[in-house]
Amino acid sequence: MTTRRTILKRAASVVAAAMIAGTASAQEVTLNLHQFLPAQANVPTHLLDVWIQNVEEASDGRIEINHFPSMQLGGTPPELIDQAVDGVADIVWTVVGYTPGRFPQTEVFELPFMVEDARAGSYAYWKMFEEHMKETDFAGIKILGTWVHGPGVFHTSEPVREPADLQGMKIRGGSRLVNDLLARVGAESIGLPVPAIPEALSKGVIDGTTIPWEVTPSIKVPELVSNHTEFEGPALYTLTFVLAMNEDKFQSMPEDLQQILMEQSGLEFSVFAGGVMADYDEPARQVAVELGNNIVTISDTSEWEALVRPIYDAWVAEMEARGIDGQALIDQARTLMDEYQAAN
């Protein structure tokens, strides 16, 4: 029986072949990278395209990577990880939280007020991926990079200065734990991938969204809402990302090209990726400033932290039920983030 996944894989192959037809054939390996943001957004422009260029240059052109933004190979953002697993795409960049509960150990970095520095968080994430997640959560998937974004921010139709202001608001969340956070501070959580945010805001389906500053200009958020709430110190939340590759495709490459690909990936790349996202927060924030939008900065987070503290206890209990020591993951993540900051 032909499944939707099979149809998607065939369609993606046809689209990819058509789009790269006529290119030079000097390369030994051609890879297709698929992701959900428009090509002009910060992550594609300043992160993924840089990585692609580095890989191609390091391989002297023996590896060619074709970049397909905005889900051009078909499917929806939550399907990206399975596209890498099934070979619909060779490489995908995706939000881990788009598949809730599937990669449980990554959620340690999505806990509220857990991560303050995206580089430190991305460093800890890769270290813990290699130790805990590589052979469990991500068994059968070749992971090239793991990182988190800069501080999560509220972008809303009405000002949010305290948790009570969120009562009755419909707020988009990007992961299971973010949706839990929203519910605990009184909002109605609406799960949506990033590309769906502009339409949902413009049609009044949601009253606001949680996303970091850096992605807001590419999806017109500062033009759709006029209020933004940010937090000093550890972030209200962060999301986790992976750059993931089809395992069979990776294994089919010559060993020296496998090595080149991994030399451009891994720990250093993960820290770079988290840093790029964080570095573009301020220029994006400036867009909202220039539009005259209202930006609320919360320095005393004690009321917020008290409301969301039960998320930690619930998460540790959930991990225990899966046979995972959640508290040990929390402790190790904090130790590794401190280690990075002490060294940098």
C-alpha positions as CSV (number, residue, x, y, z in Angstrom):
1,M,0.0,0.0,0.0
2,T,1.4,3.4,-0.9
3,T,1.6,5.6,2.2
4,R,1.6,9.4,2.5
5,R,5.3,9.1,3.5
6,T,6.1,7.1,0.4
7,I,4.4,9.7,-1.8
8,L,6.2,12.5,0.0
9,K,9.6,10.7,-0.6
10,R,8.9,10.2,-4.3
11,A,7.7,13.8,-4.7
12,A,10.7,15.2,-2.9
13,S,13.0,13.2,-5.1
14,V,11.3,14.5,-8.2
15,V,11.4,18.1,-6.9
16,A,15.0,17.9,-5.9
17,A,16.1,16.3,-9.2
18,A,14.3,19.0,-11.2
19,M,15.8,21.8,-9.2
20,I,19.4,20.6,-9.5
21,A,19.2,19.4,-13.0
22,G,21.9,20.7,-15.2
23,T,24.4,21.4,-12.4
24,A,28.0,20.3,-12.6
25,S,28.7,16.7,-11.8
26,A,32.2,17.1,-10.3
27,Q,31.0,16.4,-6.8
28,E,31.0,12.9,-5.5
29,V,28.1,13.3,-3.0
30,T,25.0,15.5,-3.4
31,L,22.9,16.1,-0.3
32,N,19.5,17.8,0.0
33,L,18.9,19.9,3.2
34,H,15.3,20.7,4.0
35,Q,14.0,23.1,6.6
36,F,10.9,25.2,7.4
37,L,12.0,28.9,7.4
38,P,12.2,31.2,4.4
39,A,15.6,31.5,2.8
40,Q,16.1,35.1,4.0
41,A,15.6,34.4,7.7
42,N,18.6,34.5,10.0
43,V,19.1,30.8,10.5
44,P,19.2,29.9,6.8
45,T,21.3,32.9,5.9
46,H,23.8,33.2,8.7
47,L,23.9,29.6,10.0
48,L,22.9,26.9,7.6
49,D,24.3,28.5,4.5
50,V,27.5,29.2,6.3
51,W,27.7,25.5,7.3
52,I,27.0,24.4,3.8
53,Q,29.7,26.6,2.4
54,N,32.2,25.4,5.0
55,V,31.4,21.7,4.1
56,E,31.7,22.3,0.4
57,E,34.9,24.2,0.7
58,A,36.5,21.7,3.1
59,S,35.7,18.9,0.7
60,D,37.1,20.8,-2.3
61,G,33.7,20.5,-3.9
62,R,33.4,16.8,-3.5
63,I,30.3,17.3,-1.3
64,E,27.5,19.5,-2.7
65,I,24.6,20.5,-0.5
66,N,21.3,21.8,-1.9
67,H,19.3,23.9,0.5
68,F,15.5,23.7,0.3
69,P,13.8,26.3,2.6
70,S,10.2,26.8,3.4
71,M,9.3,23.1,3.2
72,Q,9.9,23.1,-0.6
73,L,10.3,19.3,-0.6
74,G,6.8,18.9,0.8
75,G,5.3,17.9,4.1
76,T,4.9,20.0,7.3
77,P,7.5,21.1,9.9
78,P,6.6,18.3,12.4
79,E,7.3,15.8,9.7
80,L,10.9,16.9,9.1
81,I,12.6,14.5,11.6
82,D,10.9,11.6,9.9
83,Q,11.9,12.9,6.5
84,A,15.5,12.5,7.7
85,V,14.8,9.0,9.1
86,D,13.1,7.9,5.9
87,G,15.4,9.6,3.4
88,V,12.8,12.0,2.0
89,A,15.5,14.5,2.7
90,D,19.2,13.8,3.4
91,I,19.5,16.4,6.1
92,V,16.9,18.4,8.0
93,W,17.0,21.3,10.5
94,T,14.1,21.2,12.8
95,V,12.7,22.0,16.2
96,V,12.9,18.9,18.5
97,G,9.7,20.0,20.2
98,Y,7.6,19.6,17.0
99,T,7.5,15.9,17.9
100,P,6.4,16.1,21.6
101,G,7.8,13.5,23.9
102,R,9.8,11.7,21.2
103,F,13.2,12.9,22.4
104,P,12.6,13.3,26.1
105,Q,16.1,14.0,27.3
106,T,16.5,17.1,25.1
107,E,13.7,18.7,27.2
108,V,16.1,19.4,30.0
109,F,17.1,22.5,28.0
110,E,13.5,23.6,27.5
111,L,12.7,23.8,31.2
112,P,11.7,27.4,32.3
113,F,14.5,29.6,33.6
114,M,17.0,26.9,32.8
115,V,19.3,28.4,30.1
116,E,20.8,31.9,30.3
117,D,23.4,31.8,27.5
118,A,22.7,30.1,24.2
119,R,26.3,29.2,23.6
120,A,26.6,27.6,27.0
121,G,23.3,25.8,26.6
122,S,24.4,24.5,23.1
123,Y,27.7,23.3,24.5
124,A,26.0,21.4,27.3
125,Y,23.4,20.0,24.9
126,W,26.0,18.5,22.5
127,K,28.0,17.1,25.4
128,M,24.9,15.4,26.9
129,F,23.8,14.3,23.4
130,E,27.0,12.4,23.0
131,E,26.8,10.9,26.5
132,H,23.1,10.2,27.0
133,M,21.0,10.8,23.8
134,K,23.1,9.5,20.9
135,E,22.3,5.8,21.4
136,T,18.8,6.3,23.0
137,D,16.7,9.3,21.9
138,F,18.4,9.6,18.5
139,A,19.3,5.9,17.7
140,G,19.3,5.4,14.0
141,I,19.6,9.1,13.1
142,K,22.9,10.8,12.3
143,I,23.0,14.1,14.4
144,L,25.3,16.8,13.1
145,G,24.4,19.6,15.5
146,T,22.4,20.3,18.6
147,W,21.7,23.8,19.9
148,V,19.3,26.1,21.6
149,H,18.2,29.7,20.7
150,G,18.4,32.9,22.7
151,P,15.9,33.8,25.4
152,G,12.3,33.1,24.6
153,V,10.1,36.2,24.6
154,F,6.3,36.9,24.7
155,H,5.0,38.9,21.7
156,T,1.4,39.8,22.4
157,S,-1.5,42.0,21.4
158,E,-1.9,43.4,24.9
159,P,0.9,44.2,27.4
160,V,2.2,41.4,29.6
161,R,3.8,42.7,32.8
162,E,2.8,39.9,35.2
163,P,1.4,36.4,34.9
164,A,-2.2,37.6,35.5
165,D,-2.0,39.6,32.3
166,L,-1.9,36.3,30.4
167,Q,-5.3,35.1,31.8
168,G,-7.5,34.1,28.9
169,M,-5.0,34.9,26.2
170,K,-4.4,32.4,23.4
171,I,-0.6,32.1,23.1
172,R,1.3,30.0,20.7
173,G,3.9,27.6,22.2
174,G,6.6,25.7,20.3
175,S,7.0,22.6,22.5
176,R,5.3,20.4,25.1
177,L,7.1,22.1,28.0
178,V,6.4,25.6,26.7
179,N,2.7,24.8,26.4
180,D,2.8,23.5,30.0
181,L,4.4,26.8,31.1
182,L,1.7,28.8,29.4
183,A,-1.0,26.8,31.0
184,R,0.5,27.4,34.5
185,V,0.7,31.1,34.0
186,G,-3.0,31.3,33.0
187,A,-2.8,31.4,29.2
188,E,-4.5,29.0,26.7
189,S,-1.6,27.3,24.9
190,I,-1.9,26.8,21.1
191,G,0.6,24.5,19.5
192,L,1.8,25.9,16.1
193,P,5.0,25.7,14.0
194,V,6.8,29.0,13.4
195,P,5.5,29.4,9.7
196,A,1.9,29.3,10.9
197,I,2.4,32.2,13.4
198,P,1.7,35.2,11.0
199,E,-1.6,34.0,9.7
200,A,-2.7,32.9,13.2
201,L,-1.9,36.4,14.5
202,S,-3.5,38.3,11.6
203,K,-6.7,36.3,11.9
204,G,-6.9,36.5,15.6
205,V,-6.6,32.8,16.1
206,I,-3.9,33.6,18.7
207,D,-3.4,36.7,20.9
208,G,0.4,36.3,20.9
209,T,3.3,33.9,20.6
210,T,6.4,32.7,22.3
211,I,9.5,32.9,20.1
212,P,13.0,34.5,20.4
213,W,13.6,37.9,19.0
214,E,15.8,36.8,16.1
215,V,13.1,35.1,14.0
216,T,10.5,37.9,14.5
217,P,11.4,40.1,11.5
218,S,11.2,37.3,9.0
219,I,7.7,36.4,10.0
220,K,6.5,40.0,10.5
221,V,5.7,39.6,14.2
222,P,6.6,43.2,15.2
223,E,4.1,44.4,12.6
224,L,1.4,42.1,13.8
225,V,1.6,42.8,17.5
226,S,2.9,45.8,19.4
227,N,3.8,44.4,22.8
228,H,6.8,42.3,23.8
229,T,7.9,40.9,27.2
230,E,11.4,39.8,27.9
231,F,13.1,38.5,31.0
232,E,16.5,39.4,32.6
233,G,18.7,36.5,33.7
234,P,17.8,32.9,32.7
235,A,15.4,32.7,29.9
236,L,11.7,32.1,30.4
237,Y,12.2,29.2,28.1
238,T,14.4,27.9,25.2
239,L,13.7,25.4,22.4
240,T,16.1,22.7,21.2
241,F,17.1,22.1,17.6
242,V,18.9,19.4,15.7
243,L,20.6,19.2,12.3
244,A,19.9,15.6,11.5
245,M,21.0,13.4,8.6
246,N,19.7,10.1,7.2
247,E,22.0,7.4,8.7
248,D,22.1,5.3,5.5
249,K,23.0,8.3,3.4
250,F,25.9,9.2,5.8
251,Q,27.2,5.6,5.8
252,S,27.1,5.5,2.0
253,M,29.6,8.4,1.8
254,P,33.3,7.7,1.4
255,E,35.0,7.6,4.8
256,D,37.1,10.7,4.2
257,L,34.0,12.7,3.3
258,Q,32.2,11.4,6.4
259,Q,35.2,12.7,8.4
260,I,35.1,16.1,6.6
261,L,31.4,16.4,7.2
262,M,31.8,15.7,10.9
263,E,34.8,18.0,11.3
264,Q,32.4,20.8,10.2
265,S,29.7,19.7,12.6
266,G,29.6,18.5,16.2
267,L,30.5,20.6,19.3
268,E,32.1,23.6,17.8
269,F,29.4,24.0,15.2
270,S,26.6,23.5,17.8
271,V,28.1,26.4,19.9
272,F,28.4,28.5,16.8
273,A,24.8,27.8,15.8
274,G,23.4,28.7,19.2
275,G,25.5,31.8,19.2
276,V,24.3,32.9,15.8
277,M,20.7,32.7,16.9
278,A,21.4,34.7,20.1
279,D,23.5,37.3,18.3
280,Y,20.6,38.2,16.0
281,D,18.2,38.8,18.9
282,E,19.3,42.4,19.3
283,P,19.1,43.5,15.6
284,A,15.6,41.9,15.5
285,R,14.6,43.6,18.8
286,Q,15.7,46.9,17.2
287,V,13.0,46.4,14.5
288,A,10.3,46.5,17.2
289,V,12.0,49.5,18.8
290,E,12.0,51.4,15.5
291,L,8.3,50.6,15.0
292,G,7.5,52.2,18.4
293,N,6.4,49.0,20.0
294,N,6.0,48.6,23.7
295,I,8.8,46.4,25.2
296,V,8.4,45.2,28.8
297,T,11.6,44.0,30.6
298,I,11.0,41.9,33.7
299,S,13.9,41.9,36.1
300,D,12.2,40.3,39.2
301,T,11.1,36.9,37.9
302,S,10.3,35.4,41.3
303,E,6.5,35.3,40.8
304,W,7.0,33.7,37.4
305,E,9.5,31.1,38.7
306,A,7.2,30.2,41.6
307,L,4.3,29.4,39.2
308,V,6.4,27.3,36.9
309,R,8.5,25.5,39.5
310,P,6.1,22.5,39.5
311,I,7.1,21.8,35.9
312,Y,10.5,20.6,37.2
313,D,8.9,18.2,39.6
314,A,6.5,16.9,37.0
315,W,9.2,16.5,34.4
316,V,11.6,14.6,36.8
317,A,8.7,12.2,37.6
318,E,7.9,11.7,33.9
319,M,11.5,10.9,33.2
320,E,11.7,8.5,36.2
321,A,8.7,6.7,34.7
322,R,10.7,6.2,31.5
323,G,13.7,4.9,33.4
324,I,15.6,8.2,33.1
325,D,17.2,10.2,35.9
326,G,15.8,13.6,35.2
327,Q,17.3,15.3,38.2
328,A,20.7,14.1,37.2
329,L,20.2,15.5,33.7
330,I,19.2,18.9,35.2
331,D,22.3,18.9,37.5
332,Q,24.6,17.9,34.6
333,A,23.2,20.5,32.3
334,R,23.8,23.2,34.9
335,T,27.3,22.0,35.6
336,L,28.2,21.9,31.9
337,M,26.8,25.4,31.3
338,D,28.8,26.7,34.2
339,E,31.8,25.0,32.8
340,Y,31.5,26.7,29.4
341,Q,30.9,30.1,30.9
342,A,33.9,29.7,33.3
343,A,36.1,28.9,30.3
344,N,34.8,31.7,28.1
